[in-house]
């Protein structure tokens, strides 16, 4: 299994539209990518965070069967089509999505059943 933590930033004034689009992405990934084991999105809580994050930050925590499954997600039709439709909602570096990413190899831990629910 491979995990990743990424950060994106939605364009100022586009929060509601960006979050709705991301909820749609999560639903598509859940239904269409069985090798995506976890795909959780979070908005930043500025109060109490050190250092304080940008209020437009979106944090992804994902896990895939293996690196190939992640690459299938990132480069696949589902994500690429979604990105083409929604890129204007997010901060870009030229014509590409501006993103920070860190891969991780989980060596221990758990996810309680209560964490599976969504808003």
C-alpha angles and dihedrals in degrees: 000000000000126000132197136192114202135174127210129175124219119221115264110267093019099085099116094044092046094049092048090051091049091051087054090050091051091051092049093048092047091053100036108035113055092174089063100093099180132013111171124166126198136183117225121259105213097189109087096003117127116236093019110245126225108272089232093059122124117194122206122198111186140166129196135187090251142329091282091057090051092049090049088054095046096044099030129110095251096058097033092052091047091049093050089054096044110028092106089067093063139060111268139200099218105309095339131084112265106231140159115214137185123183118213137191109215110222098174142352142091144238116223118223090245089064091063094074122096135212 
